[in-house]
Amino acid sequence: MKKVITGLLLTLLIFTNCRRKSSNSITASDQNDTTERPPAPPESVQDSTSQTVSKFTFMPQKQNLEAGNIGIVYKEDNANILSVYVNICGGNNVFGVTFDLDYDSSKIIFKKVAEGGFLNKDGAQTNILFNGPNIGISRAGQAGAVSGDGVICIIELEAKKTFDSLAIGFTKQTATNSQGIKILSDANWFGGVLGYK
């Protein structure tokens, strides 16, 4: 009986030892093995050639407009296209507005202009005339003038290249009432500074 138990224990020890050897990651025979194995998959490397996306910045000349003033107070951008919002604060009896947008045309291009919500706030039609940055927008036909706050127009610009700063503002600016008389003659028109980098 002792012989049988001793034999069983010996068999069990040999079996356990074999399992341990086979579970080792590298054995002596593995080190001499010259069989070619497929290369390990490469580690993911961040592409150093990926381009950074340029973005617009805008610093308004006047953060909060006071009554009777007009200025660029808001902008939004999509890639190299920028939309600037020309706002009026506390306008009284306004029928139309004309101005030239002043900027460095070697850095940005005028694309188009669209009406805002101020001159058509009561549903009246508006007329927009522009020749590049020379812009005129007014209420149409027999519509009377409007008063209050709002966006006069939205101007779309495109960057030609990156730049640190670019002043943008107004020249030849006027506002008129429904009789064609100039109003807001003492109004301040505020621009700001753009960046694109």
C-alpha positions, 0 to 999 in steps of 0.5 A: 500500500505504501508503494502505491501511495508513494508512486501516486505522489511521485507521479503527481510531483512530476505532472506538477513540475511539467505544468510549471515548466510549460507555463514559463514564458521563456525556456532554454529551448525557446532561446535557441528557437530561430523561427521567425515571428510576425512583428509586434503591432506598432504603438500608436504615435500622435501625428506630428504633422497635424495642423493647428487650426487658426481662430479669430479673436475680437476685442471690441473698442466699447464693451457695452454700448450706451444709448445713441451709439453704434458698434461691433459688439459681437462676432462668430467664426467658422474656420477662416470665415468671420461674421461681425454684428453691427449693433445699435443701442438706443436708436431713435427714429432710425430709417437707414444707415450707411457706412464704409467698413474700414480694415486692412484688405491685405489681411481680410476679404469682404464677403457679404452683408445680411440684414440684422433684426433692428430695421425689420423688427416690425416685419417691414422689408429692408433694402441692402446695397453694398459695393464691397465694404461700402454698405447701406441698409434701410427700411423699404417703401412707406415704412416709418422709422424704428427705435430701440436696440438691435443688430443693424447688419451682419458682415461676413469676412474671410481671413487671407492669412494669419495675423496678430492684430487688425483694427476694424472700424467705420468711416463715412457713417450716417444714419437717417430718419424717414424724411431722409434727414441725418440723425445721430450726428453725435453718435459714436461708432465703435469698432474693435481689434481682430486677431487670427492665429 
